[in-house]
């Protein structure tokens, strides 16, 4: 689906993929976000459709509004609720500033916690002992 905005000189169409890309980049620039999370169904959809599906981002774009779902992995040690609040704000502002679309909701699903490499090695070393 694409977004159509009527102007005096014609129609502007904003693709769902564009909104998805903007949201994904804004998410990755948010402090405390380690990565976006792509699920099994997303990998299957990419293989079946041949399209480059945005990893961890789903959007629904209407005529003047957008709803965004994000699946993320947060960095260990940072308060998840604070990271998600800032993430929602950053994505909402980025989409509004670049497309003019009002973002009615930014739903966040935290699918994992990322440890620093040294912490991961320490944890694995403890399991071996």
Order of alpha helices (4+ residues) and beta strands (2+ residues): beta-beta-alpha-beta-alpha-beta-beta-alpha-beta-alpha
